[in-house]
Amino acid sequence: MDYAKRTHHLVSEGAYKVLAKAQELEAQGRNIIHLEIGQPDFETFTNVSQAGITAIQDGFTRYTPPAGMKSLREVIAKDAGKRRGMEFTPDQVVISPGAKPNLFFPTMALVEEGDEVIYPNPGFPTYEAMIRIAGGIPVPVPLLENNQFSFDLNAFDELISNRTKLIILNSPSNPTGGIIPGEDLEQIAKAAVTHNCWVLSDEIYTRIVYDNEVAHSIAALPEMAERTIIMDGFSKTYAMTGWRLGYGIMPRGLAEKVGLLLTHSVGSTAQFTQIAGIEALTGPQDQVEMVVSEYRKRRDLIVSRLNQLPGVTCQNPQGAFYVFPNIKELGKNSQETADWILEESDVALLPGSAFGKFGEGYLRLSYANSIENIQKAMDRLGELLFA
């Protein structure tokens, strides 16, 4: 069969590949510690789950408008605006089944064949996939370890041009946990205005930050609201990965186009899931604070233990729930190192190269796992590397 060229570049996301391999080993009786998947190990908060269950029992299992229930869009506009110091209206909000449609569809609505799109590398693999599917030209900008894994701004200034249609940002970042500093955002924003391009800001981890850090949104800077798409969702903050509930906030005209793309693809997002989302945003937020506090303890533990390993150095991530240790002194590339650790130590983690060419020389470990399992994983790595 001859498949469309737009699919030729597509490959599986690295985390799912490693998960499948780890599960094969588990089926053989091996005890694998999973640090590869970016999924909260907490259960969905009880009040949120109950809201969804009650909604199903009450018959809220019907179609909704493709852009989402107005009641949820109103809540999101109010909550997101308050957190970012902005004002949004419900008609700027587009609900989607999971966050990825609000990455893909704005890109499809904006990027023409041959347009250049700047994106972070190492970065979420979907970015490059969606750029290529839209017919765009991916332009990776390195994230620098010596800049807290923010953009290499010198490279950014050289790469942006009048051919640039879209800039993709992710702060806090997957895979590095880095937050883009305010002064870096200002430089990026000025360049976006100068070259008249859009910005897609992936803010899915914006509430998982530590040490009084704040992940500022570029949308709040002067002249940026009219050219910025904010992508966010419920999966990471509220441990709702399987509920498939995300959203985008964007200028009204673009929201209409994205709504049409939703109409002709997924149709609409599950009604009961959206009702659970209303409860998540309007209900008690103390559980979010508790979870973030627990992640901070895990972060401190895993960073300390990694920095005790020979040939490994690891920065303190400012947000999300990932560490991105430098393993260049181990003498193996990142794929070889990840495979070696899984085979010899039964610890599943990801090679930095799974996030792009500038991720080579690093590993990504998710600390969305228990303190006990993190300790065991670090003990196993110690036994392997000190042998």
N, C-alpha and C positions, 0 to 999 in steps of 0.2 A: 504494500500500500504506500501511496505517496501522500504524506501529510503536509499540511500548509507550512510554509517556511516560518511563519510566526511562532510555531511550536518547536522548531528545531533546537533552540537554545535552552529550552526548559529542562531543568534537572530537579531532583527531589531536594527539599530543604534538609540541610545537614543534620539537624536535630532529629528528624524523623528517621533518617537512615541509621543513625547511631542507636536510636531507641529500638528499631527493629532488630539490629544485630545483638543488642544487649538482651532483648527478650528471647532470642534464639538461645543464647548462653544460659539464661534462666531456665529455659525448657529442658536443658541438659543437667539441671540441678545446681548450677552455680549461683552464688549469692552476689548479685550485682547491686552496687550503690549508684543510684541515678542522679547525676549532676549535669545531665545533658539537656533536659527539657525545661523551658522557661515557663513553668506552670506552678502557681501557688500550691503548696501542700496543705493549705487550710481548706476546710469545707466552706461552701458558700454560707454567708451569714444567715443564721436561723430566720430572722425576720424577713429577709429577702426571699429565701426558699419558700417560706410559708405564704408570702404574697403571691408567688407564682402558682403554688398548689391551689390556693383559694381561687385564683383567677380561672384556672382550669375547671375547678368544680363549679364555678359560677357561669361557665359557658363562654369564657373569653378565648375562643379558639378559632376566630374568624379572620378573614382578610382585614388588613388595615390599609390606609393610603400608602402608596409606595415609599414616600418620604418619612412615614411613621405617624404614630398617634399624636395629635396636637397636644394632648395633656403631657406626654413625655417630652416633646420638643419645647414646650414652655418651661418645664422644670430644668431641662438641660441649658436652655438659653440663660435662665436666671443663675443657676449654679456656676456654669462655666464663666459667665461674665463677672460674677462676684469674685471668683478665684483669680481672674486675670486683670481685674480693674478695668473692665470694658463693658459695653452694652451690646447684647445680641438680641435679635428677635427670633421668634419660632420659625419664621420662613427662611432663616439662614441655616437651620439645623436639618440634617438629613440622617435618619436612622438606618442602620444596615445590619444584616445578620452577620455579626462579627465586625471587626474593625477593617479588615482588608478591603472590602468593597469601597471604603472611603479613602483608600490609597489608590486602588486601581481606577475607579471611575472618574475622579477628578483628573487623573493623568490621561485617561482616554479622551476626556472632554477638552483638554487643553493642548496636548502634544500632537503636532503634525509630523508626517514622515520627514525625517532629517533634522528635526529640532534637537538641540542639545539639552540634556538634563544633568545638572550637577547633583551628586549624591554622596553621602559619607561612606568611606571605605577604610577599615572594616565596618560593615553595616548589615542591616536586615536583608537577607537575600531576595526578598520580594521586590525591593526597590529596583534592582537591575532587571528582574524578570518583567515587571510591568512597564518599564521604560521601553524595552525591546518589543514587547507585544504592541505597544502604541506606535511603533515605528520610529521612536526616538533614538538618539545616540547617547549612550551612557557615558558620563564624564565623572570618573571617581576622583574625589578629593581625599587625601590621606588624613586620618585622625592621628594626632601626634601624642605619643606617650608623655613627652616632656611639656605638653600643654594640657595636661589632665584629659587627654584624648578628645580635645576639641579640634576644629578644623586647622589644617595647615593653611593659614590665611595668605601666606605668600603664594602658595600653589593656587588657592582659590582666586586671588586677584589676577593671576596669569591665565586661568582657565575660563573665567566668566567673560562673555562677549555678547554682542548683539544677536548671536545665534542661540544664546541660552534662553529657553522658554520657561524652565522650571528649576527651582532649587529645592532639594529635599533636605530637611533637618530632622534630627532625632535627639531629643534631650529631655530627660536622661536617656542614655544610649543603650541599645542592645547592639553589640555585645559588651561594651566596655564599662558601662555604668557611669560614664562621664557626663557632666553637665556643661553646656556651652555658656561661658561667662558672658555677662551683660555687654561688655565692651566688644566682644567678638560678634554678638548678635547685632550690635549697632553698625559694625563695619559691613556685615553681610546685608543688612537692611539697606544701607546707603547704596551698595552695589546693585541690589535688586531694583531700586528706584531708578538709578542711573541707566540701567540696561533694560528697564521696563519688562521685568520678568516676574513670574509668580513664585510663591514659596509654599511648599507643602510641609507643614510642621507636625511631625509624628510626636504626640505628647501623651502616649499611652501610659508612660511611667511617671507622669508629672507629680503624682501625689506620693510616690515612694522615694523620698529624699531624706537625707540624714544630716546631723550636725548643724541644724538651722540653715541649711542650704535652701535656695529657692530656684526652681527651674522656670525661669522667665519665658514668656511666650513672645516671639518676635512680632506677633500680630498686634501687640500693644504699643509698638513703636510708631513714631510719626509716619504717615503715608503707607502703612503696612496693612491696615485692616482691609482695604479694598483689593489687596493682591495676595492675601494669605488664606490658605485652607488649614484649619486645625483638625487633626485626626485624633480621636480619643475613644475610650470605651470602658467597659465594665470588667473585662476579664482579669486584669492584673490587680486592680485596687480592691475589688469585691470578691475575688476568687470565683469568677463566673465564666471560666473559659468555655465550658460546655454549653452555656446558655446562648452563645452566639449573639452578642449584643454590642454594637459599636455605633459611633456617630461621627459625622463631620460637621464643622461649622465653617461657612464660606459666604462670599457675597451672593445675594439673592439670585442673580442671573445664572451663576454657576450651579447653585443649588437646584434650580429648575432643570438644568441639563443632567445633573447627576441623578435627580429623581426620575427622569425619563430612562436613563440607563438602568436604574433599578427596576423600573416598570417592565422593561423588556428582557430582564435577566432573572432576578430572584423573585420579582413580584412585590413581596413585602416581608417584613420581619414578623416573627411570631407574636401574636397579640399578648399572650400571657407573659412572655419574656419581657415585653415592654412594660407591663404593669409591675413586674419585679424590679425593673430598672427605676421606676418612679420611687418605689420603696427604698431602693439602695441610696438614692440621692437625698430623699427627704427624711429618711429614718435616722436613727442614732449613728453618729460617725466615730464613736469611741472605739469600735472594733477595728476601724481602719488604723487609728493611732496605735492600738495594741499590736496589730500585725506589723506595722512599720517598725515599732520598737523591737519586736522579735527579730525582724530581718537585720536590724542594726547589730544586735548581739551576734547573729550568725556571721555577718560581714566581718566584724572585728575578729571573731575566732578564725575564720578561714584565711583572712589576710595574714594574721599573725603566724598561723601554721605554715602557709605557703612560703612566707619569707624565711622560715627556718630550714627550708629544703635546699640542698646544694644545686646550684645552677638555675635557681628560680628567684625572680623578684616580682613583687606584686604591689601595685598602687592601691590606695584606699578608694574604692568607688564612691561617688557622691550620691548616687541614686540607683534605681532599679534593683535587681537582685542577682547581679552577675559580677564575677571577678574576671580579669583578663590578664593573667600573669605572663610575664616575659620568660620564655624558656630557651632563648637563643644559645645560651651557654651549654645546653645539654647535648649539642652536637647532632641532633636529629631534626628534620623538619616537623612542622606541627602535626601533619597527618600521621607520620610515622610514630610520633610521640603519643598521640591520642590512641592509636591502635595498640601500641606497646603497653600502655597503662591499662587499657581494657582487657587485653589478653592475659597480662601478668598479675594485675592487681584487682581485677573485677570492679573497676571504677569507670563508669561511663561519663565521658566529657567530650567536648567538641574541639577540633582543631581550629585555630584562628583563621586558617585559610578557607574554612567554610563560609566566612563572611567577607571574602574578597582578597585580592592579592596583597593588600597592605596589612592583612591579618596574619600573614606568615610570621612565624617566630613567637606566636602566642597561643594560649589555650583559653577556651571559655568554660567556666564552671558556674553553674547555677547554685546559689545557696538557698533556693526555695525547697529546703529539705531540713530535717530535724538536726538539732545540735548533736545528738547521738550519732546520726549517720555521717555528719560532716567530720566529727572526730574520728570515726572508723575509717572514712575515706582518706583522711590526712595520715592516719597511722599506716595505712596500706601504701600510700605514696612514699612515706618515709622509709619503709622497709625496702621498697623497690629502688629508690634513688640513693640510699646510703649503703646498699649492698656492694 
